[in-house]
Amino acid sequence: MDSFIKAPETEVLFAKNYDDLSFHIGKYGTNVLWVVDETTAKMVRPLPEPNVILPVGEKNKVWDSVSIILKEASRNKLGRDTRFIGFGGGVICDLTAFAASIFMRGCTLTLIPTTLLAMVDASLGGKTGIDFCNTKNLVGTFYPADEVLICPETLGSLPPRELKNGLAEVIKHSLLSKNDALYILLVQNKNQILAKNPEIIKKLILLSLQIKSDFILQDPLETKGIRTGLNLGHTFAHALESHSRMMTWSHGESVAWGVCRALEAGVKLGITDKPFADGAAKLFLFYDYDIGFRLNRGEWLDFKDQLLSDKKKVNGQLRFVLLKSQGDFVSMPLDLNMVRDLVIKQPLA
């Protein structure tokens, strides 16, 4: 395993292949609790005991799943020195981390993300959470993993839609960095990225994580307004996900849509450089995201309710992250009438 990134309290290690990953995991011994889903359970044979196998999907990112993990830990008389291992996508990483953070007030945590989205987003930064009352990530904690183990080989069987799910966060990261290395990589290597070329994918993950790590290092608990930049597009995105009841829109698809709504808002307010906004939108279109989608007028009230449930508020005011230009963001409230005009279909003239 090679160490590439050290975020606060977390070491990110890259495995050369499955054998390298297995060798490293074998050092943990038996005082571990594995959390997997029905897909990733097939990737670990034989699956060590004790373990929890959860159903696949965002709809399972709820308290009941956390309760199953905690009950298994308790049933096996596990102690505070137990290592919780989350092996799977973003849902498994978030659930395992949340459970580890509250079992006996905190256990050792290792995350092994197996999707691109989890590798570049859910695994690093210490945010844990579950969906609650139909609201995305309403309940959670800050609890950084001790280790994040990334094995790009696990992406080999990832379906195209799941790859795009992660690429949206990668594109978002490229817009948040003044260094344009990741942006250029995305523009110049589309076919190799979609074909999951191992070397290109590894470079893509590393550049994306370096950008996210820079934000986290400056603002670990999101108290200084710096890490807020990583929420670019997410206020819009989480409302869309929640409005669709976590069924129709994936997180990545929602983020792509939400970033473009934030860019539009910035242009309307004279904050965002229009040529930059146009270029960013073209990059999302280049990767075939539906950034032109609009809600029907009758859907606005539910969408607004989801917006107002968002946790990113300051003094009761909902905040949106807007970009002035590449790597230069601002967080501010938006008039809800403007938001409505940005997200719903406009009547034909």
C-alpha positions in Angstrom: 0.0 0.0 0.0 1.2 3.5 -0.9 0.4 6.5 1.3 -0.5 9.6 -0.7 -2.6 11.9 1.4 -2.9 12.8 5.0 -6.0 14.7 6.0 -6.7 15.5 9.7 -6.6 12.2 11.6 -6.9 10.2 8.3 -4.3 8.5 6.2 -5.3 7.7 2.6 -3.6 4.6 1.2 -3.7 3.3 -2.4 -3.6 -0.4 -3.0 -1.9 -1.7 -6.2 -4.5 -4.5 -6.5 -6.8 -6.8 -4.6 -3.9 -8.9 -3.2 -2.2 -5.7 -1.9 -5.5 -4.7 -0.3 -6.1 -8.2 1.3 -2.6 -8.3 2.7 -3.0 -4.9 4.4 -6.5 -5.9 5.8 -5.0 -9.2 7.1 -2.9 -7.2 9.6 -6.0 -6.0 11.5 -6.5 -9.4 13.3 -9.9 -10.6 14.4 -11.2 -7.7 16.6 -13.1 -6.1 13.7 -16.7 -5.7 12.5 -17.3 -5.7 8.8 -20.1 -3.7 7.2 -20.9 -4.5 3.6 -23.9 -4.5 1.3 -25.3 -7.3 -0.8 -23.0 -6.4 -3.7 -19.7 -5.9 -1.9 -20.3 -9.0 0.3 -19.5 -11.0 -2.9 -16.1 -9.3 -3.2 -14.9 -10.5 0.2 -14.7 -14.3 0.3 -15.0 -15.7 2.8 -16.6 -12.7 4.6 -15.0 -12.6 8.1 -17.2 -12.8 11.2 -18.7 -10.7 12.8 -20.3 -8.9 9.9 -23.4 -7.0 8.8 -24.7 -7.3 5.2 -27.1 -4.5 4.3 -29.4 -4.0 1.3 -28.1 -1.8 -1.5 -29.2 1.7 -2.1 -29.8 5.2 -0.7 -33.2 4.2 0.7 -31.3 2.1 3.3 -29.3 5.1 4.6 -31.5 5.3 7.6 -31.5 4.8 11.4 -32.7 1.2 11.0 -29.5 0.2 9.2 -27.4 1.9 11.9 -29.3 0.0 14.6 -28.6 -3.3 12.8 -24.8 -2.5 12.9 -24.9 -1.5 16.6 -26.9 -4.6 17.6 -24.4 -6.8 15.9 -21.5 -5.1 17.7 -23.4 -5.5 21.0 -24.4 -9.1 20.3 -20.7 -10.0 19.8 -19.6 -8.2 22.9 -17.3 -5.9 20.9 -15.4 -3.3 22.8 -14.2 0.3 22.2 -11.0 -1.0 20.7 -12.9 -2.8 17.9 -12.2 -1.7 14.3 -15.3 -1.0 12.2 -14.6 -1.6 8.5 -17.0 -0.2 5.9 -16.5 -1.9 2.6 -18.7 -0.4 -0.1 -20.1 2.8 -1.7 -21.0 6.1 -0.1 -24.0 4.7 1.8 -22.0 2.0 3.5 -19.1 4.4 4.3 -21.6 6.9 5.8 -23.5 4.3 7.8 -20.4 2.5 9.1 -18.7 5.8 10.1 -21.8 7.0 11.9 -22.2 3.7 13.8 -18.5 3.7 14.7 -18.8 7.3 16.0 -21.5 6.4 18.5 -20.8 2.9 19.6 -19.1 3.1 23.0 -18.5 6.8 22.1 -16.2 6.0 19.3 -14.3 3.0 17.7 -11.4 2.7 15.3 -12.7 3.2 11.7 -11.4 2.0 8.4 -13.2 2.8 5.2 -12.7 0.9 1.9 -14.7 2.8 -0.7 -15.6 0.8 -3.8 -17.3 3.4 -6.0 -15.8 6.5 -7.5 -18.2 8.7 -5.6 -17.2 7.2 -2.3 -13.5 7.4 -3.2 -13.6 11.1 -4.0 -16.3 12.2 -1.5 -17.8 10.1 1.2 -14.6 8.5 2.5 -12.6 11.6 3.3 -13.4 14.5 5.6 -15.1 12.8 8.5 -18.7 13.6 7.7 -21.0 10.8 8.7 -24.8 10.8 8.3 -28.1 9.2 7.6 -31.2 10.5 5.8 -33.9 11.4 8.3 -37.5 12.6 7.8 -37.0 12.4 4.0 -34.1 14.9 4.3 -30.6 14.1 3.0 -28.0 13.7 5.7 -30.1 15.4 8.3 -28.5 13.4 11.2 -24.8 12.8 11.5 -21.5 13.4 13.2 -17.9 14.5 12.4 -15.8 11.4 12.7 -12.7 11.0 10.5 -11.7 7.5 9.6 -8.2 6.4 10.8 -7.6 4.9 7.4 -9.1 5.2 3.9 -8.0 2.3 1.7 -8.5 2.9 -2.1 -8.2 0.1 -4.6 -9.0 1.4 -8.1 -9.4 -2.2 -9.2 -12.8 -2.3 -7.4 -14.1 0.1 -10.0 -13.7 -2.5 -12.8 -17.3 -3.7 -12.6 -18.8 -0.3 -11.8 -21.8 0.5 -14.0 -21.6 3.6 -16.2 -24.2 5.5 -14.2 -22.3 4.8 -11.0 -19.1 6.1 -12.6 -21.0 9.3 -13.6 -22.3 9.5 -10.0 -18.7 10.0 -8.9 -17.5 12.1 -11.8 -19.9 14.9 -10.9 -18.1 15.4 -7.6 -14.8 15.3 -9.4 -15.9 18.0 -11.9 -17.1 20.0 -8.9 -13.7 19.7 -7.3 -12.0 20.8 -10.5 -14.1 24.1 -10.4 -13.1 24.7 -6.8 -9.3 24.6 -7.4 -7.2 27.5 -8.8 -4.9 24.7 -10.1 -6.4 23.6 -13.4 -4.7 20.2 -13.6 -7.9 18.2 -12.8 -10.0 20.4 -15.1 -7.5 19.7 -18.0 -7.5 16.0 -17.2 -11.3 15.9 -17.4 -11.3 17.8 -20.7 -8.5 15.8 -22.4 -9.2 12.3 -21.2 -13.0 11.7 -21.4 -12.8 8.4 -23.4 -10.1 7.0 -21.1 -12.0 8.1 -18.0 -15.2 6.5 -19.1 -13.3 3.3 -20.1 -11.8 3.4 -16.6 -8.2 3.4 -17.7 -6.4 2.4 -14.5 -3.6 5.1 -14.6 -5.9 7.9 -15.6 -8.5 6.9 -13.0 -5.8 6.8 -10.3 -4.6 10.2 -11.2 -8.2 11.5 -11.3 -8.9 10.2 -7.8 -5.6 11.6 -6.4 -6.1 15.1 -7.9 -9.7 15.2 -6.6 -8.7 14.1 -3.1 -5.9 16.6 -2.9 -8.3 19.4 -3.6 -10.8 18.1 -1.0 -8.0 17.6 1.5 -6.8 21.2 1.1 -10.3 22.4 2.1 -10.5 20.0 5.0 -7.0 20.8 6.4 -7.9 24.5 6.6 -11.4 23.9 8.2 -11.7 20.4 9.6 -15.1 20.9 11.3 -16.6 23.4 8.8 -16.5 26.3 11.3 -14.4 28.8 9.4 -16.4 29.1 6.2 -13.6 27.6 4.1 -14.8 24.0 3.9 -18.2 25.4 3.0 -16.9 25.6 -0.6 -17.2 21.9 -0.9 -20.9 22.3 -0.7 -21.0 23.9 -4.1 -24.3 22.9 -5.8 -25.3 20.8 -2.8 -28.1 23.0 -1.4 -29.9 22.6 -4.8 -28.8 19.0 -5.1 -29.9 17.7 -1.7 -33.3 19.3 -2.2 -33.7 17.6 -5.6 -32.6 14.2 -4.1 -35.0 14.6 -1.2 -37.8 15.8 -3.5 -37.4 12.6 -5.6 -37.4 10.6 -2.3 -33.9 9.4 -3.0 -35.2 7.3 -5.9 -35.0 9.2 -9.3 -31.9 11.3 -9.0 -28.5 9.9 -7.9 -26.3 12.2 -5.7 -23.9 12.8 -8.6 -26.6 13.7 -11.1 -28.2 16.0 -8.5 -24.8 17.7 -7.8 -24.2 18.3 -11.5 -27.6 19.9 -11.8 -27.2 21.9 -8.6 -23.8 23.3 -9.5 -25.2 24.6 -12.8 -28.1 26.2 -10.9 -25.6 27.9 -8.6 -23.6 29.1 -11.7 -26.8 30.5 -13.1 -27.6 32.3 -9.9 -24.1 33.8 -9.8 -24.4 35.1 -13.3 -27.9 36.6 -12.6 -26.4 38.4 -9.6 -23.4 39.6 -11.4 -21.1 37.5 -9.1 -20.0 34.8 -11.5 -18.0 35.4 -14.6 -20.3 34.3 -17.5 -17.6 32.8 -19.8 -16.4 30.7 -16.8 -20.0 29.6 -16.0 -20.6 28.7 -19.6 -17.4 26.6 -19.8 -18.3 24.8 -16.6 -21.7 24.0 -17.8 -20.2 22.7 -21.1 -18.0 20.3 -19.1 -21.0 18.8 -17.4 -22.7 18.5 -20.8 -19.6 17.0 -22.2 -20.1 14.1 -19.6 -23.8 13.9 -20.5 -25.4 15.3 -17.4 -29.0 16.5 -17.5 -28.3 20.1 -16.4 -31.3 21.5 -18.3 -33.9 19.7 -16.2 -36.6 21.9 -14.6 -39.4 21.0 -12.1 -43.0 21.4 -13.0 -44.6 24.4 -11.3 -46.7 22.2 -9.1 -43.6 20.6 -7.6 -42.2 23.9 -6.2 -43.8 23.8 -2.8 -42.4 20.3 -2.0 -39.0 21.3 -3.4 -39.0 24.5 -1.3 -39.9 22.4 1.8 -36.9 20.2 1.1 -34.7 23.3 0.7 -35.8 24.8 4.0 -34.9 21.5 5.8 -31.3 21.8 4.6 -28.8 21.9 7.5 -26.5 24.5 5.8 -28.0 27.5 7.6 -26.5 30.5 9.4 -28.7 32.4 11.8 -31.7 30.6 10.3 -30.8 31.7 6.8 -30.3 29.1 4.1 -26.9 29.5 2.4 -25.8 28.7 -1.2 -22.3 28.4 -2.4 -21.7 30.5 -5.6 -18.5 30.7 -7.7 -17.0 34.0 -8.8 -14.5 32.2 -11.0 -12.4 29.0 -10.8 -11.3 28.4 -7.2 -13.0 31.6 -5.9 -16.3 31.0 -4.1 -18.7 32.9 -1.8 -21.5 31.6 0.5 -24.6 33.7 0.7 -28.4 33.5 1.0 -30.6 33.7 -2.2 -34.0 35.1 -2.6 -36.4 32.2 -2.8 -38.2 33.8 -5.7 -35.0 33.7 -7.6 -34.4 30.1 -6.6 -38.0 29.2 -7.8 -37.3 30.8 -11.2 -34.0 28.9 -11.5 -35.5 25.4 -10.8 -39.0 25.4 -12.4 -40.1 25.4 -16.0 -40.9 28.8 -17.2 -44.1 29.5 -19.2 -43.6 29.8 -22.9 -43.6 33.4 -24.1 
